[in-house]
């Protein structure tokens, strides 16, 4: 299953980008052994509309334009469910095992995701109650994808 991260906003050079890139690279190397192929991060600029609803709609339409038919959609959203690392890995494994060919994991803009995306999402995930800067969300997502690949492969990186 091909996994693509769709992110609103650009990641600037700095320690957060280096760390996110390191985890995404680790995932790209370890994922194929368990049937997960990392397709990269697609960045789109933040919406420039005047209202939050218009920005969410504009950003959502850009994501919709890139979604392939049959692709699973996972939104990182504050209203989502918080999963343990094992459960997160298990959900990805279930999507893979059910024959889904692609998974898009979307990090929304500052205003969040449009309701139309939330309505069609296969899964909404939260990384906890605090609000996290988008740069750190990318780092945490990269690490969790790498951890998911190691859990699915039985590698000792994840010790629980």
HUCORPE-V77058 format. One record per backbone hydrogen bond with DSSP energy under -1.0 kcal/mol. NH is the residue of the N-H (numbers start at 1). CO is the residue of the C=O. E is the energy in kcal/mol with one decimal. If there is no record, write none. Layout:
nh = <NH	NH>
co = <CO	CO>
e = <E	E>
This chain:
nh = <2	3	4	5	6	7	8	9	18	19	20	21	22	23	24	25	26	27	28	29	30	31	34	35	36	37	39	42	44	55	56	57	58	59	60	61	62	63	64	65	66	71	72	74	75	76	77	80	81	88	89	90	91	92	93	94	95	96	97	98	99	100	103	104	105	106	107	112	118	119	120	121	122	123	125	126	137	138	139	140	141	142	143	144	145	146	147	148	149	150	151	152	153	155>
co = <101	37	103	40	105	42	107	44	14	15	16	17	18	19	20	21	22	23	24	25	26	27	31	32	31	1	3	5	7	51	52	53	54	55	56	57	58	59	60	61	63	68	102	104	123	106	125	77	124	84	85	86	87	88	89	90	91	92	93	94	96	95	2	72	4	74	6	109	114	115	116	117	73	73	75	81	133	134	135	136	137	138	139	140	141	142	143	144	145	146	147	148	149	150>
e = <-2.8	-3.3	-2.6	-2.5	-2.9	-3.0	-2.0	-3.7	-2.2	-2.3	-2.8	-2.9	-2.0	-2.1	-2.6	-2.3	-2.2	-2.6	-2.6	-1.8	-2.2	-3.0	-2.1	-1.5	-2.4	-2.8	-3.2	-3.3	-2.3	-2.3	-2.9	-2.4	-2.7	-2.8	-2.6	-2.3	-1.6	-1.7	-2.8	-2.0	-1.2	-2.1	-2.8	-3.0	-2.5	-2.7	-2.7	-2.3	-2.7	-2.6	-2.5	-2.4	-2.5	-2.0	-2.7	-2.4	-2.1	-2.4	-3.0	-1.6	-1.5	-1.9	-3.0	-2.8	-2.9	-2.9	-3.1	-2.0	-1.8	-2.5	-1.1	-1.2	-2.3	-1.5	-3.2	-2.2	-2.1	-2.0	-1.6	-2.9	-2.9	-2.7	-2.4	-2.5	-2.5	-2.2	-2.9	-2.6	-2.2	-2.0	-2.7	-2.8	-1.3	-2.1>
